Amino acid sequence: MKKDKVTTPPEQGAKINWSEIRQRVEKARESLERGEAPSPKEKGAILKARARVLAREAEEAGAAREVLDIIEFSLAAETYGIESAFVREVYPLKDFTSLPGTPHFVLGIVNVRGQILSVIDLKKFFNLPEKGLGQLNKVIIIRNDRMEFGILADAVLDARPIPLETIQSAPPTVTGIGAEYLKGVTGGGMIILDAEKILGDEKIIVSEELT
Amino acid sequence: MKEPKSGVLWSVLLGGLLPVILAFILKLLMPDWKLLNEPFHSVIEALGLFAGLFLAALLMFNEEREKDTSHYIWISSALIGMGILDGFHAAIRPGNNFVWLHSTAVLIGGFLFSMAWMPLRDMQSQTVRRLPGFVAVASIILGVFSLVFSEALPMFLVEGNFTLIASAINVLGGGLFIVAAIFFLVRYRTSGEAEENLFAFFCFLNGSAGLLFPFGHTWGFEWWLWHLLRLIAYFILLGYIFGVFRNLTKRTKKTAEELRVAALYTRNLIEASLDPLVTISPDGKITDVNKTTEQVTGVSRERLVGSVFSDYFTEPDKAREGYQQVFAQGVVKDYPLTIRHASGRTTDVLYNASVYKNETGDVQGVFAAARDITERKRLDDELKTYREQLEEMVKKRTAELANVLKEVKDTVNVLASSSSEILAATTQVASGTAETATAISETTTTVEEVRQAAQLSSQKANNVSDSAQRVAHVSQTGQKAVEETAAVMRHIRDQMESIAQTIVRLSEQGQSIGGIIASVTDIADQSNLLAVNAAIEAARAGEQGKGFAVVAQEIKSLAEQSKQATTQVRSILNDVQKATSAAVMATEQGNKAVDAGVKQSAQAGEAIRVLAESTGEAVQTAVQIVASSQQQVVGMDQIGTAMENINQAGAETAASMRQAEVSAQNLHELGQKLKKLVEQYKI
């Protein structure tokens, strides 16, 4: 019995194909080295795929009669869109300072390249229920001729044009947001915010009155 | 006595052949010699007559001899007949009847001699007894007839020569003599008696004379020769028979002397008797006395013999009555009488008397023996006194004897019970011996089995030893293998440790990859934002910004792809980290397993070492077992021999015990007999 126990492991060891393992490791190492500089064939394939994608989008854009450029962003598990005409830039949220005596939807102030801007949390502004924790590490700076401030976003997803006819007026029960702030809802469930209305809202200005 | 065979030869030669040869020789020498002398012839014939008659008489008186002599009747008759006729022949002048008488004598003699072949069974019969007499009378009648009626006789002699009939009768007679001679020769050969040979010789002579008759003539030499020969034969026979008779007479004398001595002995015996002995005739006269009788009566022997027996007793009537009683009854015992001595003194006697008889069984008289009892009477008185004393003594002794007997009885009882016990013990011992013999034979068998078992165990032990040595070899090999295994195990452990370290390093490198990925993600994020801003700017620029918008879109896409790639890398890195942890754990387990293996192999090594030691001990033990088994076998053989001796001794013991048992049985029976005997004696 003991003898069997002693002799069995080498037999099992013999079943391991070490040469194959060595080949596999070598292959992985080679592919890793090559990965830093893809082979010409791979490069060609990537480029071809990309060209195909671009060609299709151009076709689509050509087909659209009237479009609306929007910035698509996510906030509290919902996807929102805002008209890019009102967007100055997107900026990572860092070094913000909370400001006492401000309404609760005002998160604080940030320094963007020397300019002090206030940051508003839309969820709180719209009195939406808190659904989990978001990243809230992006700031979308919107402006018009009167107002300029940042709104918090979990992630900035895309900047693209969407056909107008896909935007439908949404029933107020769907979003929970007052209909005066909405432009509509797309078939994909994206809520299009009315940046002008938000910029022109008195509530935000009120806070200026306090100042 | 001569040897029978040579005797036969002698008689044949002398009696038969010699006369014939002699006759022929003389006839050749002196053919015409003649001696005409009648008186001489008559003398010879007369002598033959007397010799023959005398011989016949002797033979007839001798007929009571012990041996078979029935044929003597024939011989006697022949001699008588032949003698008488020869006598007549001698008495007359030569002539026809002269030859006739001689011829008839030869014929009758030959015939009667040859009749000896016929045995006469009944010697006592009157006819046989009278045969010689009858022959004598017949011969005399024939002789007288021949003398008186000589003219009527046939012609036997013609002109000095014998007729044919004369020759025939003589030859016939001679032949019959030869036949008789053969009879005597046969008897002589069986008995060896000389007289038989003499008879044979006689017959041969007469036979040859008869056969020679035709060849001779009257008064010739051969004629005289056979006359002379016959006479010689007569006298030889006569002389022999006479000698026999003389011996008989001597023997008779000797017997008479012996008889006289015997009678004297008897007389002396009678005289020597101390008791008065007397013989009495039937008429009561004393016929004989001994000396003691003379002394008791005081009368001399001469006076006593012939006197009356009863006169010498005090009671004559009673004495007479006594001997008469003896004659009547044949015997009388202890008849009391009193003898009176001449001087008047009396003697008390007891008479024992019996009759005595002669050869024919007639009573001759009484033989009486008296016993003097005077002394006895005196002794009786003394005896009486003695007896009284003796009775007293016997009483005393009886009392003592009773005591002794009691003791003897006790002793005998003890002896009987002891002998019973001995018998029982002996029987037990005998049966025990038999059992012992059985046990010994069983033990012998068992010893043989044990011996075989010992041999078997020796072989087994040898096998064990071999096996153990093989095991020792194997265990050495095993120990070596285990040591090698342990070394390999240690090597494996080292390898495992290096593997673990490698994996740990790999894991740490994975962490640094993670850091790189975080920074790449951050960069991708920022690139995305930059792309969005660029898009915004492009949109603001309007138609001029369209190309820029495409670039911005492209950057954004790249940033997105970078982010996705980092996510993938992170995910892969996670997998790698998990795999690494698993590898570390597996290595740890492997390490533990190797440790256990090392420990196990150490234990196995120890176990094998112990096994090797045990095997060594087993080898030692097996060798010892082999040695002791061989000793055992030798011992068993010795035990077998010893058992054989014991068996023999047991058999001898059993035999002894059987003898002892028989002895004990005898002893026991003896004890019982003794007991019974002692019990019979009750005083």
Contacts between the chains, C-beta under 8 A, distances in Angstrom:
chain1	res1	chain2	res2	distance
A	2	B	600	7.0
A	2	B	604	5.4
A	5	B	600	7.6
A	6	B	485	5.5
A	6	B	597	7.6
A	6	B	601	7.1
A	54	B	550	7.7
A	69	B	539	4.9
A	71	B	532	6.6
A	71	B	536	7.1
A	84	B	535	7.4
A	84	B	536	5.4
A	84	B	539	5.1
A	85	B	539	7.2
A	85	B	540	7.7
A	87	B	536	5.2
A	88	B	536	7.3
A	89	B	533	4.6
A	89	B	536	6.1
A	89	B	537	7.9
A	90	B	529	5.1
A	90	B	532	4.8
A	90	B	533	5.7
A	90	B	536	7.5
A	91	B	529	7.1
A	92	B	525	7.4
A	92	B	526	6.9
A	92	B	529	6.2
A	138	B	529	7.2
A	156	B	528	6.8
A	156	B	529	6.3
A	156	B	532	5.2
A	158	B	532	7.8
A	158	B	556	7.4
A	159	B	531	7.8
A	159	B	532	4.8
A	159	B	535	3.6
A	159	B	536	6.2
A	159	B	539	7.4
A	159	B	552	7.4
A	159	B	553	7.9
A	159	B	556	7.3
A	160	B	535	8.0
A	160	B	553	7.8
